[in-house]
Amino acid sequence: MNDFFLQTFWFVPFYGLIGAALTLPWSSGTIRRTGPRPGAYINLLMTFLAFVHGTVAFWQSWGQPTHQLVFHWFQAADLDLSLTVELSPVSLGAMELVTGICLLAQIYGLGYLEKDWALARFYGLMGFFEAALSGIAISDSLFLSYALLEMMTLSTYLLVGFWYAQPLVVKAAKDAFLTKRVGDLILLMGIVALSSYGAGLDFSELETWVETAPISTWTATWIGLALIAGPTGKCAQFPLNLWLDEAMEGPNPAGIIRNSVVVSMGAYVLIKLEPIFTLSPIASTVLIAIGSVTAVGASLMAIAQIDIKRALSHSTSAYLGLVFVAVGLGHVDIAFLLLFAHAIGKALMFMSIGSIILTTSNQNITEMGGLWSRMPATTTAFVVGGASLVAFLPMGIFWTMQRWMSGSWEISGGLLALLMLVNALTALNFTRVFRLVFLGDPHPKTRRTPEVAWPMAVPMVALTVVAVLVPAVPIRWSLWLSPIAPLENADLPLIRVAMPLLVLSGVVGCTIGAKLQLRRFWARPSDRTQRFFQDLLAYDFYIERVYELTVVWLVVTSSKLTSWFDRYVVDGAVNFVGLATLFSGQALKYNVSGQSQFYVLTILAGAGVLVLVAMGWLFGLQW
């Protein structure tokens, strides 16, 4: 009985599916008399059971060796598609993070969507979403993880398009779905190619397979690039980064999960694929390049946004870019710690801004101000969440960076410069948003803004406490994995100044954000140079326009050419044959005289023509 929860850990993702299924009578409108809340309560109960089950299993797994549980799904000849789940503290800890944030987000949603007529449908979709995320956390199978990633893509489409009566919401849902599908299709190609070269479809087997991989470096490069494509879309990395910004059209409780654990699950799969990237220096370099470009570019985009949700969503892409860099460098432990610290801090910040959006009915930060005295819990949550994402002692990201810069991994001046730049821009962005929203004089939309009710305040305060305690995890992780010992060839002068410089970059970012002149009611400066750079960043470096002039134009043009060819060439040939048959039939009906002499003459004439043609062809060959 003591090991019951541990032995049945694989059942945790099914709690969300069961909750989604039980919610159907309310979400579909079959039951109307009770209202939608019973459906939400059922799904909330199932999420709570999943959290409790996962918590007990996690504590029981601590210190035990890793095990795999295999479910044979399909076997035919040499094909064996098995669904494998992993029992380890890391996988169960990831699942616990998913269920914990989902539980808090669903409690939060009771207050945020209190008067929404489709509350039950939202919670049903959240249960489906939670099941996919929990499954990815414990999955050890490439095949199973791909299927769950597809479930996650569908869930994103449905939750982003939750308020489907709004045109912008419909467009955002389609863009998010199609952008992710691009990465998913390329990822599927990589999985098929990987399996065709004898690799098992389990993550735990990849490291052993890599040691004797029967493929060339060029083949490994193509496979590695294909496997990178899926996480690139899921983690909103360049050039597939715009969907996360548009996905902010969905309800904020779903945004809490999307900006914390959803993007983290894409990076989680990338981390498990890390042995493949060691076969190809090009693949590792591409990972570093994608992560670096996204980290810097998204941080710059964030400082020009006036929509409070979009200002934070770009920051999500930036931090996931650092995870890509860590994986490209082979620093897997750091990638895990970055995901953990970022998920807690970003979930807390989205809870805070959700409270602001609900009470002000506004998302434009230039129309806010003076909220700190009216919403103390919300202000505290924003400050703690922001500080936990900037390298400030003693918050979580500080200890993660401290372990990264400890000398246990090879670091360079370029990596330190990248981290300093992203840290400074993040601090600047958070300080800018804090000043516009919480400081200054109240504005018309914020003069009578109360603190949120308990369904939103309780999870927000609880996660604030968790964010304060999060620094203990990187410290304990360091002790559990390995002691911090610099490499023999470590650059000791760089190591000694790394953390002071990172902290200094955060201080510089906050100082610039505090001294920067902020424009409230007019967002566009009169100076042309300033206006150019502001528009360049605010419109995401015009990436969407570039898409329209390249990819979209190519697809539209090829579609028009294909349509013309189908209509006038294919259909024209078919119609010509039909018309020829029709006219020949109409013409031949006048030759039906009933006289056998005429029929014999026709046969002889036809045979004569065939003989002449055959003789001409034969003489032509001889000649």
Disulfide bonds with the S-S distance in Angstrom:
none
